[in-house]
Amino acid sequence: MRLKGPWPNERVAAYLDEAVIPMRLAVASASGAPLVLSLWFFW
């Protein structure tokens, strides 16, 4: 999987280390299917 975005990995890690509210990220897959992830679960 290739990841890209405006924040470097270090900034994402620092943000998630400080986050106290569970967060969900929603994106569309390459096929157009919706994907929703709870980031606190993976972090």
Backbone hydrogen bonds in HBPLUS format (Angstrom, degrees):
<---DONOR---> <-ACCEPTOR-->    atom                        ^
c    i                          cat <-CA-CA->   ^        H-A-AA   ^      H-
h    n   atom  resd res      DA  || num        DHA   H-A  angle D-A-AA Bond
n    s   type  num  typ     dist DA aas  dist angle  dist       angle   num
A0011-ARG N   A0008-PRO O   3.03 MM   3  5.49 124.4  2.35 110.0 123.1     1
A0012-VAL N   A0008-PRO O   3.18 MM   4  6.56 159.3  2.23 155.3 161.5     2
A0013-ALA N   A0009-ASN O   2.95 MM   4  6.17 163.3  1.98 152.5 156.7     3
A0014-ALA N   A0010-GLU O   2.99 MM   4  6.20 159.6  2.03 145.4 150.8     4
A0015-TYR N   A0011-ARG O   2.96 MM   4  6.13 159.8  2.00 148.5 153.9     5
A0016-LEU N   A0012-VAL O   2.94 MM   4  6.17 167.5  1.95 156.6 159.5     6
A0017-ASP N   A0013-ALA O   2.94 MM   4  6.07 146.1  2.06 145.6 155.0     7
A0018-GLU N   A0015-TYR O   3.15 MM   3  5.38 134.5  2.37 101.5 113.1     8
A0019-ALA N   A0015-TYR O   3.05 MM   4  6.21 126.6  2.35 142.6 157.7     9
A0039-LEU N   A0023-MET O   2.88 MM  16  5.70 144.8  2.01 148.9 159.8    10
A0025-LEU N   A0037-LEU O   2.85 MM  12  5.30 157.4  1.90 151.4 158.1    11
A0037-LEU N   A0025-LEU O   2.93 MM  12  5.30 159.1  1.97 147.4 153.4    12
A0027-VAL N   A0035-LEU O   2.94 MM   8  5.37 157.1  1.99 152.5 160.0    13
A0035-LEU N   A0027-VAL O   2.84 MM   8  5.37 156.4  1.90 163.9 163.6    14
A0029-SER N   A0033-ALA O   2.79 MM   4  5.24 170.8  1.80 152.5 155.1    15
A0032-GLY N   A0029-SER O   2.86 MM   3  5.00 154.6  1.93 106.6 115.1    16
A0041-PHE N   A0038-SER O   3.18 MM   3  5.64 135.1  2.40 107.4 118.3    17
A0043-TRP N   A0039-LEU O   2.88 MM   4  5.97 149.8  1.97 154.9 164.5    18
